[in-house]
Amino acid sequence: MNVDLHALGNRVKDARLALELSFRGLAKKSGISASQLMRIEAGTVECSVSNLVRLCLAIGLPVGALVEDATLLNIGFNQAHIPDEVGKLLAAPSKKAATQRLRRYEEFLFAHFHAARRVVTDSTPFGVVRDSGFTRDDTKVRYMVFASMVEGFTNVERVATLSSLQNSPYAKLKSLALISTAMLADFLNGDDSALGIQFNPTPAAIKPNPRKPFLLVIDPDRKPS
């Protein structure tokens, strides 16, 4: 399932015109250059997650409203849904530093969302955990405990858990004790080991983009490997 770039561009254009904004006006609000906005509206470039988030915040729409044709992972970048603790962690003294922290947050959230999703959707949760590339023993223990919970889930409970992960991944991952604020803070501050798990989205349900590896496009019909 691919994002229709022209449809996305048209939605961005419609929203910009509805707000009576010029390219320069939207560029100022979003932090995206006017030339890049022109290419996005023309449908000639893919919109990275960082730019998609900036556009949505500038326009005042949830991420899914701009990309209706794709099944998107809602990672809570809508201002109304960013947990206060995450917002504080993402704060940075410069736009460059803020962008770097945002991308590391994306990586952190994708890695753990993907790992948790595999545990929930696989028929052998413990097998998934055993075969996953954990880089920290404490993180593996967190997932082993989670796998033991999933083993006892009914199908309805699995679907409900997956739905919660998709709608509010940070909050759900934290409530399941798979992540902690301290883990995220350490990772945002440059401690790669704080991620606790190796993450390669290429063979799984996330469709990769070599230049923008964290484009939020999830194919629900493709089974995780």
N, C-alpha and C positions, 0 to 999 in steps of 0.2 A: 504494500500500500504506500504510494508515494504522495508527497504533498504536491498539489497542483500549484505551481509557482505563479501562474497567471491569475488563478482565482485568489491566491493570497495577495498578490499585488493589487488586484481590484478592490479587495476588502480594505487594504491599507489606504488606497486612494480615496475610497468612499468615506472612510472614517476621517481622513485628513480634511477633505472638502466639507464634511458635515461640521467640523470644528472651525471651518474657515481659516485654515492654516496654509501658508505657503510651504514649499520645501524647506526654506530657511527657518520658518517658524517651527515646523515639526523637528527639524534637525536640532534646534536650540533646546526644545523640550525633551528630546530623546537622547541626545548625545551622539546620534548617528549622522554622518556627513550628508549633506544635501545630495551629493552625487551618488552615494550609496542608496539613499532613499529612492532616487529616480530609477536605479537599476532594480530595486526590490519591487517597485510599483510596475515596472515593465515586465517583470517575471523573468529576468535574465540571470539572476543569481539566487542561490539558496539563502534563506534567512537563518543565521545561526541562532542558537537558543539565547545567547546574550542580547542580540539585536531584537529578537522576538519579544523578549522580556521588556526591554527598554521601550519598544513601540507600544506594548500593551499598557505599561505604566503611564506613558505619555498620553495615550489616547483614553485611558480609563476603562479598558476592557480586560476580561480574563483571557488567558492565552488561547483557550479553545475557540474563542469567538472569531479569531483571525484565521484559524486553520481548521475549518469544520470538516474537511474531507479526510483528515487523518485522525487516528486515535492517538491523542497526545497524553503523555504522562503529565498530570497537573502537579507540578512541584511547588505550588504555593507561592509563586512570585507575585501574584496579585497582592497589592499593598494590604488589602484587608485580611489576607491569610498568612502573611509572613509572621511566624512566631517572633515575639519581641526579642527573645534571646538570640535568634538567628540574625535579626536585623542589627542588633548591637555587634555581633561578631563580624558581620559583613561591612561594617563601617570602616572607612579608610580615609586617609588625609588627601588622596588624589584620585582622579578618575581612573588612572592606570592601575593603581593599587586596588581600587574597588573592583575593577574588571577582573584582575587576577584572582582576587578572593572569591568572586562570583563563580568563576570557572572551576576553582577548586571545590567550591560547594556543590556545583553540578556533578563533578567527578565523584565526590564523596557520596552524594545522594544516589546517583546512578548505580554505583558499585553495590551499595547495600540494598537498594530496591531490587536490583537484578538478582542478587543472591537470595533474598527473602522470597522473591517471586518463584524462583526455581524450587525452593523448599516446599512452598505451598502447593505448587501445581504438579509436582512429581509424585509418583506412586510410592517411592522409597525415599522419604525425607532424609533419613540418616545416611543413605548412600550418597545423596547430593552433597551433604556436608563433608563426608569423608573424601569425596573426590574434588572438592573445591580447594582452591589454592590459598589457604589462609596463611598469613605471614606473622600472625601473633596468636599464641595459644589462648589468651583470654578472649579474643574475638571468636575463635573456634568453639570455645566453651559456650559462649552466648548462643551460637547457632545450634549447637548440640541440644541445649535446653529447649530452644525454639522447635527443633525437629521433633523432640519428644512430645511437645504440645500438639504439633500438627498431626502426628501419628494417631492421636485420639479424636481428631476433628471429623465431623460429618462433612459430606459434600457441601451442604449449605454453609457450614462454618468456614470451609475453605474459600468458598465464593465470597462470603462476607469479608473475610480477612484480606483477600486479594483486592476487593473493591476499596477497602479502607486504605490499603497501600497505594493504590492508584490515585485516590482522591486527596489524601493527606499523608504522603510518604514520610515526611520528617516526624510528624507527630506519632504516626503508627509505629514506625521503626523504633522510636524512643520508648513508646509505651510497651513494646515487646522486649525491651532491654537489649535490642540488637546494636544500638548505638547510644552514645551519651553526648551531652553538651561538651564535656571535656575532650572527648575524641575528636569532635568536629573542630573545636578551638585549636587543638594541637595541629590538626591537619591544615587548617587555614593558615596557621603560622609557620608552615613549611616542613612539618614533621611527617614525611611520607609514610613512615611506619604506622602512624596513627590510623591509617585507612584499615589496616588489619587484614586485607584480603586483596588478592590479585584480581584485576578486572580487565577483561578483554571482551568488549561487546560484539566483536565481529561475528562469531559463530552463533550468537544467540538471537533473541527476538528483537533486539535493537538494530535497525538498519544503519550501517555505518556511513559516514561521509569522511573520507581521508583528510580533507582540509579542515573540516569542522566536526570532530568526532562526537560532539555532544548535542547534535541536532536532535530535537525531541520528536522522533518518529518511531512509534511502536507498532509493530505488526502483530495483532492479537491472534492471527491465524497460523503464525509460524511457531512451532514448538521449540522451547529451549533445548540446546544440545546436552 
